[in-house]
Amino acid sequence: MTNLAGDIDAETRILQCMRKWSPLIAVCLGTFLLLVDVLIVVVALPAISDDFTADYTDLQWVIDGYALSLAALVLGAGSLADRFGRRRTYLIGIGIFAISSLLCAVAPNEQALIAARILQGFGGAAMFACTAALLNFTYQGRDRGVAFGVWGAVNGVAAAAGPLAGGLLTEHLGWRWVFLVNLPICLVAIWFTVRGVSESRAPRGGRFDLPGTISFTVAAAAVTYGLIRAGDAGWTDGVALAAFAAGLVALVLFLRTEARSDHPMLDLTLFRRAPFAVLIVAAFLTQAAAFGYLPFSMVWLQQVLGNGPVDAGLYGALPMAAAALVVGASAGRLLQRIAPRWTVGLGLLLIAAGNLLQARIGPDSSGAVLIPGLIVVGLGVGCVLPTNASAVLAEVPRERSGMAGGALNTFRQLGLAFGVAIFGTVFTDRIAAGHGSPAGFADGLNATLLVASGTALTAGILVLVLVRRPAAADLPAGTSAGLGNVVPVD
């Protein structure tokens, strides 16, 4: 009888534990999906190219379509979630993500795939905008710290798992499974969300800034399209110049809209603080310099060297992701105690050095030539991302922490999109000059890595020179740091 009572008590405790952490599981599953899909497709790009006979311009949009829509809608989606309900918005986001993943998997051509990836970014933005707020509403005290710690670790795991998972799926099942694998995970995430997450809204729900969202999206998309078009057709191409002009006009409209709005999507007065502005620029340039060349590394590894997708992921991305994860997990708390001028600035110099170390590829080089440089880049990424995030939030009033965090995530995704576009221009120009020979591919990747190195070097110098105020001893009240993310928790 005693054993039976003990078994019942143990079962009750297990059920209580499951109910308690169901919201965390739901949020972590969604976060993992939307972040892993940034890099999981990188390894699959050569297989997609072969299947659709797509050129490098199309390949860039497979990544940029997702990154741009995710970046453009995160801030606006956060306002909608505050007003109409975060749980509801999160579930809608998962549903859109699942449907678009299926559309990606059955895409008959590259145009359909790109359109589905853009739609996938819509779902990712709705999910991303709700994750921190859902955890904040659900957990208190010590549990809140545990929840945000686990959620932050998931961010790092997603970066490390993406290339390897993409390689395994592409090599053994085909590239379409890179997207099909999302479907069962989405179903599990929906189940945990419906079962364990309570609805929450802001006391004064935000208003969706439609003019700001539209003008911002047009500006980012037009400039990115112009960069990709210029790389393919030349910098004097009329369509490319028209895209740049449209992007400039849309940017001016966005700035005017936000300056005059009573409820702006992005409060432009935040950028009057030089450290805040420089740290946002540093986040933008970090994403470009650390990740923007990866698609072209994968092309070289697979189409020139003949590596399979798994080996390409092991050589071309996993060393960096693993090094960043190790730094974040082992030294994250220590790094938060050092002034961001040093952690972010010197971390960017490490990224610059790592890219420079990779830029020694010859026609006869193997994929192993990339590994030492990637490890150095990963060490820099592990230093920059978490401390840059906490430093950004330390520069704004507490009531603006949510907006600042959204701006940070937005500019990170824009940095990736712009990096892929700009580096793609450099890469294709050098390949064309080399008439598509292995030496031309090697020269193109070297040139891309040199530009990425210069980008990180410039960002590092800006931070070291202009971010002079020492970091606060502690994070601002109501913030919590995760791996690569610091989020408001009030």
C-alpha positions as CSV (number, residue, x, y, z in Angstrom):
1,M,0.0,0.0,0.0
2,T,2.9,2.3,0.9
3,N,4.6,1.6,-2.4
4,L,1.3,2.3,-4.3
5,A,0.9,5.6,-2.6
6,G,4.6,6.5,-3.4
7,D,4.0,5.6,-7.0
8,I,1.0,7.8,-7.2
9,D,2.9,10.7,-5.5
10,A,5.8,10.3,-8.0
11,E,3.4,10.2,-10.9
12,T,1.7,13.3,-9.6
13,R,5.0,15.1,-9.3
14,I,5.9,14.2,-12.8
15,L,2.6,15.5,-14.2
16,Q,3.0,18.7,-12.2
17,C,6.5,19.1,-13.6
18,M,5.3,18.6,-17.1
19,R,2.5,21.1,-16.7
20,K,4.9,23.6,-15.2
21,W,7.5,23.4,-18.0
22,S,5.1,22.9,-20.9
23,P,5.2,26.6,-21.9
24,L,9.0,26.5,-21.9
25,I,9.0,23.4,-24.1
26,A,6.6,25.1,-26.5
27,V,8.6,28.3,-26.7
28,C,11.9,26.5,-27.1
29,L,10.6,24.3,-29.9
30,G,9.4,27.3,-31.8
31,T,12.6,29.2,-31.2
32,F,14.7,26.2,-32.3
33,L,12.7,25.9,-35.5
34,L,12.8,29.5,-36.6
35,L,16.6,29.9,-35.9
36,V,17.7,26.5,-37.2
37,D,16.0,27.2,-40.5
38,V,18.4,30.1,-41.1
39,L,21.4,27.8,-41.4
40,I,19.9,24.4,-42.0
41,V,19.2,25.3,-45.6
42,V,22.8,26.5,-46.3
43,V,24.2,23.0,-46.7
44,A,21.3,22.1,-49.0
45,L,21.8,24.9,-51.4
46,P,24.0,23.0,-53.9
47,A,21.5,20.2,-54.0
48,I,18.7,22.7,-54.6
49,S,20.8,24.3,-57.3
50,D,21.3,21.0,-59.1
51,D,17.6,20.0,-58.8
52,F,16.3,23.3,-60.2
53,T,19.4,24.3,-62.3
54,A,19.2,27.6,-60.4
55,D,22.0,30.1,-60.4
56,Y,23.7,31.9,-57.5
57,T,21.3,34.8,-57.5
58,D,18.4,32.4,-56.9
59,L,20.3,30.7,-54.2
60,Q,20.9,33.9,-52.4
61,W,17.1,34.6,-52.3
62,V,16.4,31.2,-50.7
63,I,18.3,32.6,-47.6
64,D,17.5,36.3,-48.0
65,G,13.8,35.9,-48.6
66,Y,13.5,34.3,-45.2
67,A,15.9,36.6,-43.4
68,L,14.3,39.8,-44.8
69,S,10.7,38.9,-44.0
70,L,11.7,37.8,-40.5
71,A,13.6,41.0,-39.9
72,A,10.9,43.3,-41.4
73,L,8.0,41.9,-39.4
74,V,9.4,41.1,-35.9
75,L,8.7,44.6,-34.5
76,G,5.3,44.9,-36.0
77,A,4.4,41.3,-34.9
78,G,5.3,42.2,-31.4
79,S,2.8,45.1,-31.4
80,L,0.1,42.8,-32.7
81,A,0.9,40.2,-30.1
82,D,0.6,42.7,-27.3
83,R,-2.8,43.8,-28.5
84,F,-4.4,40.6,-29.7
85,G,-2.8,38.0,-27.5
86,R,0.7,36.4,-27.5
87,R,-0.5,32.9,-27.3
88,R,-2.8,33.4,-30.2
89,T,-0.1,35.1,-32.3
90,Y,2.4,32.4,-31.4
91,L,0.0,29.6,-32.5
92,I,-0.8,31.5,-35.8
93,G,3.0,31.9,-36.3
94,I,3.6,28.1,-35.9
95,G,0.7,27.4,-38.3
96,I,2.1,29.7,-41.0
97,F,5.6,28.2,-40.4
98,A,4.2,24.6,-40.8
99,I,2.2,25.4,-44.0
100,S,5.1,27.3,-45.6
101,S,7.5,24.5,-44.7
102,L,5.3,22.1,-46.6
103,L,5.2,24.5,-49.5
104,C,9.0,24.7,-49.5
105,A,9.2,20.9,-49.5
106,V,6.9,20.5,-52.5
107,A,8.1,23.6,-54.4
108,P,8.3,22.7,-58.2
109,N,10.9,25.4,-59.0
110,E,13.1,28.0,-57.4
111,Q,10.5,30.8,-57.6
112,A,8.0,28.8,-55.6
113,L,10.6,27.9,-53.1
114,I,11.6,31.5,-52.6
115,A,8.0,32.6,-52.2
116,A,7.5,29.9,-49.6
117,R,10.6,30.9,-47.8
118,I,9.3,34.5,-47.6
119,L,6.0,33.2,-46.1
120,Q,8.1,31.1,-43.7
121,G,9.7,34.3,-42.5
122,F,6.2,35.7,-41.7
123,G,5.5,32.8,-39.4
124,G,9.0,33.0,-37.9
125,A,8.5,36.7,-37.1
126,A,5.2,36.0,-35.3
127,M,6.8,33.3,-33.2
128,F,10.0,35.3,-32.5
129,A,8.1,38.3,-31.4
130,C,6.2,36.3,-28.7
131,T,8.9,34.0,-27.2
132,A,10.4,36.2,-24.6
133,A,7.0,37.7,-23.5
134,L,5.5,34.3,-23.1
135,L,8.2,33.1,-20.8
136,N,8.2,36.4,-18.9
137,F,4.4,36.1,-18.3
138,T,4.5,32.4,-17.3
139,Y,7.5,32.2,-14.9
140,Q,8.5,34.1,-11.9
141,G,11.6,34.3,-9.6
142,R,14.1,31.4,-9.9
143,D,11.9,29.6,-12.4
144,R,12.1,32.6,-14.7
145,G,15.9,32.5,-14.6
146,V,15.9,28.8,-15.4
147,A,13.5,29.3,-18.3
148,F,15.4,32.1,-19.9
149,G,18.7,30.2,-19.4
150,V,17.3,27.2,-21.1
151,W,15.8,29.3,-23.9
152,G,19.1,31.1,-24.4
153,A,21.0,27.8,-24.7
154,V,18.5,26.6,-27.3
155,N,19.6,29.6,-29.4
156,G,23.1,28.3,-29.4
157,V,22.1,24.7,-30.0
158,A,20.1,25.8,-33.1
159,A,23.1,27.5,-34.6
160,A,25.3,24.4,-34.0
161,A,22.7,21.9,-35.1
162,G,21.6,23.6,-38.3
163,P,24.5,22.8,-40.6
164,L,24.9,19.2,-39.4
165,A,21.1,18.5,-39.5
166,G,20.9,20.0,-42.9
167,G,23.8,17.9,-44.1
168,L,22.4,14.6,-42.7
169,L,18.9,15.2,-44.1
170,T,20.1,16.3,-47.5
171,E,22.6,13.5,-48.0
172,H,20.4,10.6,-46.8
173,L,16.9,11.8,-47.6
174,G,17.1,14.7,-50.0
175,W,17.0,18.5,-49.6
176,R,13.1,18.6,-49.3
177,W,13.4,16.8,-46.0
178,V,15.2,19.9,-44.6
179,F,11.7,21.5,-44.6
180,L,9.5,18.4,-44.1
181,V,11.2,17.7,-40.8
182,N,9.6,21.0,-39.5
183,L,6.1,19.5,-39.7
184,P,6.2,17.1,-36.8
185,I,8.1,19.6,-34.6
186,C,5.4,22.2,-35.4
187,L,2.7,19.8,-34.3
188,V,4.4,19.0,-31.0
189,A,5.0,22.7,-30.4
190,I,1.2,23.4,-31.0
191,W,0.3,20.6,-28.6
192,F,2.5,22.0,-25.8
193,T,1.3,25.6,-26.5
194,V,-2.4,24.7,-26.4
195,R,-1.9,22.5,-23.4
196,G,0.3,24.7,-21.2
197,V,0.5,28.3,-22.4
198,S,-2.0,30.9,-21.0
199,E,-3.1,33.9,-23.0
200,S,-1.5,37.2,-22.1
201,R,-1.7,40.8,-23.5
202,A,0.0,44.1,-22.6
203,P,-2.1,46.4,-20.4
204,R,-2.0,48.9,-23.2
205,G,-1.7,46.8,-26.3
206,G,0.5,48.2,-29.0
207,R,-0.9,49.4,-32.4
208,F,0.3,47.8,-35.5
209,D,2.5,50.3,-37.4
210,L,1.3,49.4,-40.9
211,P,3.0,52.4,-42.8
212,G,6.2,51.8,-40.9
213,T,6.2,48.1,-41.6
214,I,5.5,48.5,-45.3
215,S,8.1,51.2,-45.9
216,F,10.7,49.3,-43.9
217,T,10.1,46.1,-45.8
218,V,10.2,47.8,-49.2
219,A,13.4,49.6,-48.2
220,A,15.2,46.5,-47.1
221,A,13.9,44.3,-49.9
222,A,14.7,46.9,-52.7
223,V,18.3,47.5,-51.5
224,T,18.9,43.8,-51.2
225,Y,17.5,43.1,-54.6
226,G,19.6,45.9,-56.0
227,L,22.7,44.4,-54.5
228,I,22.0,40.9,-55.9
229,R,21.0,42.3,-59.3
230,A,24.1,44.5,-59.5
231,G,26.3,41.5,-58.9
232,D,24.6,39.6,-61.7
233,A,24.1,42.4,-64.3
234,G,26.6,45.1,-63.3
235,W,26.5,48.2,-61.1
236,T,25.2,50.4,-64.0
237,D,22.3,48.1,-64.7
238,G,19.0,50.2,-64.9
239,V,17.0,47.7,-62.8
240,A,19.6,47.7,-60.1
241,L,19.8,51.5,-60.0
242,A,16.0,51.7,-59.9
243,A,15.9,49.3,-57.0
244,F,18.4,51.3,-55.1
245,A,16.4,54.5,-55.7
246,A,13.2,52.8,-54.6
247,G,15.0,51.6,-51.4
248,L,16.2,55.1,-50.7
249,V,12.7,56.6,-51.1
250,A,11.2,53.9,-48.9
251,L,13.8,54.5,-46.2
252,V,13.1,58.2,-46.2
253,L,9.4,57.5,-45.9
254,F,10.1,55.1,-43.0
255,L,12.1,57.6,-41.1
256,R,9.5,60.3,-41.6
257,T,6.7,57.9,-40.5
258,E,8.5,56.8,-37.4
259,A,9.5,60.4,-36.4
260,R,5.8,61.6,-36.7
261,S,4.1,58.6,-35.2
262,D,2.7,58.6,-31.6
263,H,3.3,54.8,-31.4
264,P,6.3,54.2,-33.6
265,M,7.5,50.7,-34.4
266,L,11.0,51.9,-33.8
267,D,11.7,55.0,-31.6
268,L,14.4,56.8,-33.6
269,T,15.4,58.9,-30.6
270,L,17.2,55.8,-29.3
271,F,19.8,56.3,-32.0
272,R,20.8,59.7,-30.6
273,R,22.8,57.7,-28.0
274,A,26.0,57.0,-29.7
275,P,26.8,53.7,-27.9
276,F,23.3,52.4,-28.7
277,A,23.7,53.3,-32.4
278,V,27.2,51.8,-32.6
279,L,26.2,48.6,-30.9
280,I,23.2,48.1,-33.3
281,V,25.6,48.7,-36.2
282,A,28.0,46.2,-34.7
283,A,25.2,43.6,-34.5
284,F,24.4,44.2,-38.2
285,L,28.0,43.9,-39.3
286,T,28.6,40.9,-37.0
287,Q,25.9,38.8,-38.7
288,A,27.2,39.8,-42.2
289,A,30.9,39.2,-41.4
290,A,30.4,35.9,-39.4
291,F,27.7,34.2,-41.4
292,G,27.2,36.0,-44.8
293,Y,29.8,34.0,-46.6
294,L,28.7,30.5,-45.5
295,P,26.4,29.8,-48.5
296,F,29.4,30.3,-50.8
297,S,31.7,28.2,-48.7
298,M,29.1,25.4,-49.1
299,V,29.0,25.8,-52.8
300,W,32.8,25.5,-53.0
301,L,32.9,22.5,-50.6
302,Q,30.3,20.6,-52.5
303,Q,30.4,21.7,-56.1
304,V,34.1,22.1,-56.5
305,L,35.6,19.7,-53.9
306,G,32.8,17.1,-54.2
307,N,32.1,16.8,-50.5
308,G,28.7,15.5,-49.5
309,P,26.3,17.7,-47.5
310,V,27.4,16.1,-44.2
311,D,31.1,16.7,-44.7
312,A,30.3,20.2,-46.0
313,G,28.5,20.9,-42.7
314,L,31.3,19.5,-40.7
315,Y,34.0,21.4,-42.5
316,G,32.2,24.7,-43.3
317,A,29.9,25.6,-40.4
318,L,30.0,23.3,-37.4
319,P,33.5,24.4,-36.1
320,M,32.3,28.0,-35.8
321,A,28.9,27.1,-34.2
322,A,30.5,24.7,-31.7
323,A,33.2,27.2,-30.7
324,A,30.6,29.9,-30.2
325,L,28.5,27.6,-28.1
326,V,31.4,26.6,-25.9
327,V,32.4,30.2,-25.2
328,G,28.8,31.2,-24.4
329,A,28.2,28.2,-22.1
330,S,31.6,28.3,-20.3
331,A,32.4,32.0,-20.1
332,G,29.0,33.8,-20.6
333,R,28.7,35.0,-17.1
334,L,32.3,36.2,-16.9
335,L,32.0,38.1,-20.2
336,Q,29.0,40.0,-18.9
337,R,31.2,41.6,-16.2
338,I,33.6,43.1,-18.7
339,A,32.9,46.4,-20.5
340,P,31.2,45.8,-23.9
341,R,33.9,48.0,-25.5
342,W,36.3,45.1,-25.0
343,T,34.1,42.0,-25.3
344,V,32.3,43.2,-28.5
345,G,35.3,45.1,-30.0
346,L,37.9,42.4,-29.4
347,G,35.4,39.7,-30.4
348,L,34.9,41.4,-33.7
349,L,38.7,41.6,-34.2
350,L,38.7,37.8,-33.6
351,I,36.0,37.4,-36.3
352,A,38.2,39.5,-38.6
353,A,41.3,37.4,-37.9
354,G,39.3,34.1,-38.4
355,N,38.0,35.2,-41.7
356,L,41.5,36.3,-42.8
357,L,42.8,32.9,-41.6
358,Q,40.3,31.2,-43.9
359,A,41.2,33.3,-46.9
360,R,44.1,31.1,-48.0
361,I,42.3,28.7,-50.3
362,G,44.1,27.4,-53.3
363,P,42.8,25.3,-56.3
364,D,44.1,22.1,-54.5
365,S,43.0,23.0,-51.0
366,S,40.8,20.6,-49.0
367,G,37.8,21.6,-46.8
368,A,40.1,21.3,-43.7
369,V,41.7,24.6,-44.6
370,L,38.7,26.4,-43.3
371,I,38.5,24.8,-39.8
372,P,41.2,26.8,-37.9
373,G,39.7,30.1,-39.1
374,L,36.2,29.0,-38.4
375,I,37.1,28.1,-34.8
376,V,38.6,31.6,-34.3
377,V,35.4,33.2,-35.8
378,G,33.4,31.1,-33.5
379,L,35.3,32.3,-30.5
380,G,34.6,35.9,-31.6
381,V,30.9,35.2,-32.2
382,G,30.7,33.6,-28.7
383,C,32.1,36.8,-27.2
384,V,30.1,39.3,-29.3
385,L,26.5,38.1,-29.5
386,P,25.5,37.8,-25.8
387,T,27.5,40.8,-24.6
388,N,26.4,43.0,-27.5
389,A,22.8,42.2,-26.6
390,S,23.1,43.1,-22.9
391,A,25.0,46.2,-23.8
392,V,22.3,47.4,-26.2
393,L,19.6,47.0,-23.4
394,A,21.8,48.7,-20.9
395,E,21.7,51.8,-23.1
396,V,17.9,52.3,-23.1
397,P,15.3,53.1,-20.5
398,R,13.6,50.0,-19.0
399,E,10.3,50.8,-20.7
400,R,12.1,50.7,-24.1
401,S,13.8,47.4,-23.5
402,G,11.3,45.4,-25.6
403,M,11.7,47.8,-28.5
404,A,15.5,47.7,-28.2
405,G,15.5,43.9,-28.2
406,G,13.3,43.9,-31.3
407,A,15.5,46.3,-33.1
408,L,18.5,44.2,-32.3
409,N,17.0,41.1,-33.7
410,T,15.8,43.0,-36.7
411,F,19.2,44.4,-37.6
412,R,20.8,41.0,-37.0
413,Q,18.6,39.4,-39.6
414,L,19.2,42.4,-42.0
415,G,22.9,42.0,-41.5
416,L,22.7,38.4,-42.7
417,A,20.5,39.3,-45.7
418,F,22.8,42.2,-46.7
419,G,25.9,40.1,-46.1
420,V,24.7,37.3,-48.4
421,A,23.8,39.8,-51.1
422,I,27.1,41.8,-51.0
423,F,29.4,38.8,-50.6
424,G,27.4,37.0,-53.4
425,T,28.3,39.9,-55.7
426,V,32.0,39.5,-54.9
427,F,31.9,35.8,-55.2
428,T,30.1,35.7,-58.6
429,D,32.3,38.4,-60.1
430,R,35.5,36.5,-59.3
431,I,34.0,33.2,-60.6
432,A,33.1,34.9,-63.8
433,A,36.6,36.3,-64.1
434,G,38.0,32.8,-63.6
435,H,35.6,31.4,-66.2
436,G,34.1,29.0,-63.6
437,S,37.4,27.1,-63.0
438,P,38.3,25.7,-59.6
439,A,40.9,28.4,-59.3
440,G,38.1,30.9,-60.0
441,F,36.0,29.5,-57.2
442,A,38.9,29.6,-54.8
443,D,39.7,33.1,-55.8
444,G,36.0,34.1,-55.3
445,L,35.8,32.6,-51.8
446,N,39.1,34.2,-50.8
447,A,37.8,37.6,-52.0
448,T,34.6,37.1,-50.1
449,L,36.4,36.2,-46.9
450,L,38.7,39.2,-47.2
451,V,35.7,41.5,-47.5
452,A,34.1,39.8,-44.5
453,S,37.3,40.3,-42.6
454,G,37.4,44.0,-43.4
455,T,33.8,44.3,-42.4
456,A,34.5,42.8,-39.0
457,L,37.6,44.9,-38.6
458,T,35.7,48.1,-39.3
459,A,33.0,47.2,-36.8
460,G,35.6,46.3,-34.1
461,I,37.4,49.6,-34.5
462,L,34.1,51.5,-34.3
463,V,33.2,49.8,-31.0
464,L,36.6,50.2,-29.5
465,V,36.7,53.9,-30.4
466,L,33.1,55.0,-29.8
467,V,31.7,52.7,-27.0
468,R,33.7,54.1,-24.2
469,R,31.3,54.0,-21.3
470,P,32.0,51.0,-19.0
471,A,29.3,48.4,-18.6
472,A,27.1,48.4,-15.6
473,A,28.0,46.0,-12.9
474,D,24.7,44.3,-13.5
475,L,22.1,44.1,-16.3
476,P,19.3,46.6,-16.2
477,A,16.5,45.6,-13.8
478,G,14.1,43.3,-15.7
479,T,16.5,41.8,-18.1
480,S,17.9,38.3,-18.5
481,A,20.7,37.1,-20.7
482,G,20.7,34.0,-22.8
483,L,23.2,32.7,-25.4
484,G,23.2,35.4,-28.0
485,N,20.1,37.0,-26.7
486,V,19.1,39.3,-23.8
487,V,15.5,39.8,-23.4
488,P,13.1,41.9,-21.3
489,V,11.4,40.1,-18.5
490,D,9.3,42.7,-16.8
